[in-house]
Amino acid sequence: MPDHNLRPSPVVPTVDFDADGVQHGFLRLPYSRDDSAWGSVMIPIAVIRNGEGPTALLTGGNHGDEYEGPIALFDLARTLRPEEVRGRIIIVPAMNYPAFRAGTRTSPIDRGNLNRSFPGRPDGTVTEKIADYFTRNLLPLADIVLDFHSGGRTLDFVPFAAAHILPDKAQEARCFAAVAAFSAPYSMRMLEIDAVGMYDTTAEEMGKVFVTTELGGGGTARAETVRIAKRGVRNVLRHAGILDGVIERSESRWIDMPSDDCFLFAEEEGLIETCKDLGETVRAGEIVARIYPTGRTGSPPVEHRAALDGILAARHFPGLVKAGDCIAVVGTV
């Protein structure tokens, strides 16, 4: 079997990662298509460098319908000055740029979910090529990685920063210290239900300090969640010693996702009635949501109950659900 990772990445950066100053450019990925035979996907990137020091890799738009991260990062790239920086900051506001342009979770080119495509392939689909470039070219440069997420069009979250429960407890402690520095209204100790192919997992396996977020959802961004994102990214950079200044801390409530019992999934399609609002206390056995059959009147709704005590950390956003949809997440306090 050939080793695909021995092949060079087709992605060409138009920035010099070792040059001091501010650079705004692109990761140019050749993509031949009907309307451009020698076309390219042009992924915006900024590099701010000032001498020696740690490197932060800041990303948003891993899923294209999540907006707090891109807003905060386009703004940061526009406003940061080199003299504020000690070390290097690499900013990619919209990793899956085709999905970001389309306003969709996955790429319109190949339906690729970037956050399930790592470590990627240099000779794979467009999405796999993007993942491969991050895996082999950008992540090795980084000491700390902050990847912004929110719920997109189908989920809504209490605004939290998070790190994962890791086998390396020293690395885990460094990650949770960065989460605390982000200082979101909620801080999450997260156990993924499906970590295969994730950017998170790839970064963590390299030993990086990795922080992620969920900052709302519904396929939009609110003024409150954008403020949380803008303040949080600067806090993380201060925590890493890349920016000067005092971390702007606010009260953050720690919650856990300790097991699959946190998740509720629909086993039927229908109209959802959310019975708890985000952040509300939930007791084991309480009804979190009802799903009404919509084919005719008179049929009773299916009740979905919490398996453990906690708060409602996430909910399904649109009013209609399909079988298999995640309809709620209960976080334990």
C-alpha positions, 0 to 999 in steps of 0.5 A, a space after each residue: 500500500 502506498 503511503 499517501 502522507 509521503 506525497 507533498 500537499 497540493 496546498 500552497 500558502 501565499 504567506 511566509 510563516 517565518 517572517 515578522 510583521 502582519 501578512 494577509 494571504 491565502 492557502 491556495 488549493 488547486 481545484 479544477 471544476 466546470 467554471 475554472 479549469 485551473 481554478 483554486 479554493 482560496 482559504 484566507 489566512 493571516 500570520 502575525 509574528 514578532 520574534 521568538 515565542 510560542 505559536 497559537 493556531 486559531 481556527 473557525 469555520 471548521 463547519 461552515 454554518 457556525 459564525 462566532 469564530 469567523 467573526 472574532 477571527 476576521 476581526 482579530 486578524 484586522 486589528 492585531 499589531 505585531 508590536 502586541 505579539 510575542 511569538 506568532 499567531 496563525 489565523 484561519 477564520 474559515 477552515 472549510 472555506 467552501 462550506 463557509 461560503 455556502 453557509 452549510 455544515 459540510 462542503 458543497 464540493 464533496 459533502 465532506 465534514 472537515 471535522 470528521 476528515 482528519 488526518 486527511 489525504 494529500 491526494 483525497 477529496 478537497 476536504 481531505 486535502 484541507 485536513 491533510 494540510 492542517 495535519 502535516 503543515 500547520 499543527 506541527 507549528 503550533 503550541 496552542 490551538 483554539 478551534 471555534 465551534 457553535 451549534 450551526 443550523 441544527 443545534 443551540 448550546 449554552 456558550 462554553 469553552 471546552 477541552 477533552 478528557 485525555 489519557 495524558 493528565 498533564 496535557 489535560 491539565 494544560 488544556 483545562 487551564 486554557 479553557 479557564 483562561 477563555 472564561 466563557 459563561 460555562 466551561 466543559 469537561 468533554 467526552 466525545 461520542 464520536 472522536 474519529 477523524 476529528 481535528 481535536 483528536 489529531 491535535 491532541 495526539 500531537 501533544 498540543 494544548 487544544 481548546 474548543 468552544 460551542 457558543 450558541 447556534 441556530 445558524 447565526 451569531 448573537 451580540 452576546 456570543 460574539 463578545 464572548 468569542 472576541 474576549 475569549 480568544 484574547 484571553 487565551 493568547 494572554 494565557 499563552 504569553 503571546 499577548 500582554 495584559 491581564 486576562 479578563 475573567 468572569 464567572 464560569 460554571 464548570 459542567 461535564 459530559 461524562 458519558 453517552 447518558 448525556 445525549 438524547 436522540 430521537 427515534 422518530 420524526 416529528 414536531 419537537 416541544 422543548 420542555 427545558 430552556 438552555 441552562 435550566 436545571 434538569 433532574 433524572 427522569 424529567 421530560 426534556 422534550 416531546 416529539 409529536 407525530 405530524 401525520 394526523 391529530 390525536 396521536 400522543 407525543 413521545 416523551 424523552 427523559 433525562 438519564 441524569 441530573 444536570 443542566 440543559 447544555 444543548 437542544 435541537 434547534 429547528 422545530 422538526 426532527 428526524 429519527 437519529 437527530 440529537 435533540 438534547 444534551 444534559 451536562 452534569 454540574 
